[in-house]
Amino acid sequence: MYTLHYSSNFESVVQIFLDDLNKLEAELPQILTGAALDHVAVVKQRIQNQGIGSSGQSLTTKAAKRLGAYSKAYSRRRQKYGRQTAKVDLTMSGDLMRSFQVMPAQQLGSSVIVEAGFTDAAKVEIARGLEDYYGKAFYPTIQERRVIVQGVVEAIRQRIRQGRL
């Protein structure tokens, strides 16, 4: 009589996979903090260097009398302090953009939450007023979201390559 015997290491492979997922879960605050840092960096760069909002809209005054991208009066004020007026960059003193930062990671039940936002309540109100006037600006664009997600994917790949998972 002829018999075939099959065996599998399926259970040990599944266990290795589960162990790796647990390791990944432990690294999640760092990975998400990296994504939030990317968010802050790309948004600040877009606003300050290009004068563009989250929907691709140009940040431009609604004033009838303009000088550059700002109202005539505000442009003169900016020029007095040596600031550019060709595009709205939401940066006069720099306090608003300095306040736009990554908040510390929080564990909420089984979820990890990392947020980008303003560290100062007064700056939150300023940002709200600016977004009411110009439209959303501090949210990533679709393209920026792709960059952020790619950063998360790369962080996971790097951990796999390093044998950390």
C-alpha positions as CSV (number, residue, x, y, z in Angstrom):
1,M,0.0,0.0,0.0
2,Y,1.2,3.5,-0.9
3,T,0.5,6.4,1.5
4,L,1.2,10.1,1.1
5,H,1.8,12.3,4.2
6,Y,1.5,16.0,4.0
7,S,2.5,18.4,6.7
8,S,2.4,22.1,7.0
9,N,4.1,24.8,9.0
10,F,1.1,27.0,8.5
11,E,0.6,27.6,12.2
12,S,4.2,28.8,12.8
13,V,4.0,31.0,9.7
14,V,0.8,32.6,11.0
15,Q,2.4,33.1,14.4
16,I,5.4,34.8,12.8
17,F,3.0,37.1,10.9
18,L,1.1,37.9,14.1
19,D,4.3,38.6,16.0
20,D,5.3,41.0,13.2
21,L,1.9,42.7,13.3
22,N,2.3,43.2,17.1
23,K,5.8,44.7,16.5
24,L,4.3,47.0,13.8
25,E,1.6,48.1,16.2
26,A,4.3,49.0,18.8
27,E,6.0,51.2,16.1
28,L,2.7,52.9,15.0
29,P,3.2,56.0,17.1
30,Q,6.6,56.6,15.5
31,I,5.3,55.9,12.0
32,L,2.2,58.1,12.4
33,T,4.4,60.9,13.9
34,G,6.5,60.7,10.8
35,A,3.4,61.0,8.6
36,A,2.2,64.1,10.6
37,L,5.7,65.7,10.3
38,D,5.4,65.2,6.5
39,H,1.9,66.7,6.6
40,V,3.2,69.8,8.4
41,A,6.2,70.2,6.1
42,V,4.4,69.8,2.8
43,V,1.5,72.1,3.9
44,K,3.9,74.9,5.2
45,Q,6.0,74.6,2.0
46,R,2.9,74.9,-0.3
47,I,1.4,77.9,1.6
48,Q,4.6,79.8,2.2
49,N,6.4,79.1,-1.1
50,Q,3.5,78.9,-3.5
51,G,0.6,80.8,-1.9
52,I,-1.8,77.9,-2.7
53,G,-4.6,76.4,-0.5
54,S,-5.7,72.8,0.0
55,S,-7.9,72.7,-3.0
56,G,-5.3,74.3,-5.3
57,Q,-6.9,77.7,-5.0
58,S,-4.6,80.7,-5.1
59,L,-4.6,82.5,-1.7
60,T,-5.6,86.0,-2.9
61,T,-7.3,88.9,-1.3
62,K,-10.9,89.7,-2.1
63,A,-10.2,93.4,-1.8
64,A,-11.0,95.6,-4.8
65,K,-7.8,97.6,-4.4
66,R,-4.9,95.3,-4.5
67,L,-1.1,95.5,-4.5
68,G,0.2,92.1,-5.4
69,A,-1.9,89.3,-3.8
70,Y,-2.9,91.5,-0.8
71,S,-5.1,94.5,-0.3
72,K,-3.3,97.7,-1.0
73,A,-3.2,98.7,2.7
74,Y,-1.9,95.3,3.9
75,S,0.6,95.1,1.1
76,R,2.1,98.4,2.2
77,R,2.3,97.2,5.8
78,R,4.0,94.0,4.7
79,Q,6.5,96.0,2.5
80,K,7.2,98.2,5.5
81,Y,8.4,95.0,7.4
82,G,10.3,93.7,4.4
83,R,7.7,91.0,3.5
84,Q,6.9,89.9,-0.1
85,T,3.5,90.8,-1.5
86,A,3.4,88.7,-4.7
87,K,1.5,85.8,-3.1
88,V,-0.4,85.3,0.2
89,D,1.9,83.2,2.4
90,L,0.0,83.5,5.7
91,T,3.3,84.6,7.3
92,M,3.8,88.0,8.7
93,S,5.6,87.5,12.0
94,G,6.0,83.7,11.6
95,D,4.1,82.9,14.8
96,L,1.2,81.2,13.0
97,M,3.4,78.8,11.1
98,R,5.6,78.1,14.1
99,S,2.5,77.2,16.0
100,F,1.5,74.7,13.2
101,Q,3.1,71.5,14.6
102,V,2.7,67.9,15.3
103,M,1.0,67.1,18.5
104,P,2.3,64.2,20.7
105,A,0.9,60.8,19.9
106,Q,-2.1,59.7,22.0
107,Q,-3.3,56.2,22.8
108,L,-7.1,56.2,22.7
109,G,-8.3,52.6,23.4
110,S,-6.7,50.5,20.8
111,S,-6.1,53.5,18.4
112,V,-3.1,55.7,18.1
113,I,-3.9,59.3,17.2
114,V,-1.3,61.8,16.0
115,E,-2.5,65.2,14.9
116,A,-1.0,68.2,13.1
117,G,-2.4,71.4,14.4
118,F,-1.8,74.6,16.3
119,T,-0.2,74.7,19.7
120,D,-1.7,78.0,20.6
121,A,-5.5,78.6,21.0
122,A,-5.2,82.2,19.6
123,K,-3.5,80.8,16.5
124,V,-6.3,78.3,16.0
125,E,-8.7,81.2,15.8
126,I,-6.4,83.1,13.4
127,A,-6.2,80.0,11.2
128,R,-10.0,79.6,11.2
129,G,-10.4,83.2,10.2
130,L,-7.9,82.9,7.4
131,E,-9.5,79.7,6.1
132,D,-12.9,81.3,6.3
133,Y,-11.5,84.1,4.1
134,Y,-9.2,82.2,1.7
135,G,-10.6,78.7,1.9
136,K,-9.0,75.6,3.4
137,A,-5.2,75.8,3.5
138,F,-3.8,73.7,6.4
139,Y,-5.1,70.3,5.0
140,P,-3.0,68.3,2.6
141,T,-3.9,68.3,-1.1
142,I,-4.6,65.0,-2.8
143,Q,-1.0,64.9,-4.1
144,E,0.4,65.8,-0.7
145,R,-1.7,62.9,0.8
146,R,0.0,60.6,-1.6
147,V,3.4,61.8,-0.5
148,I,2.4,61.3,3.2
149,V,1.0,57.8,2.5
150,Q,4.2,56.9,0.5
151,G,6.2,57.9,3.6
152,V,4.2,55.6,5.8
153,V,4.7,52.7,3.3
154,E,8.4,53.4,3.1
155,A,8.7,53.5,6.9
156,I,7.1,50.1,7.1
157,R,9.3,48.7,4.3
158,Q,12.4,50.1,6.1
159,R,11.4,48.3,9.3
160,I,11.0,45.1,7.3
161,R,14.4,45.5,5.6
162,Q,16.0,46.1,8.9
163,G,14.5,43.0,10.4
164,R,12.5,45.0,12.9
165,L,9.4,43.3,11.8
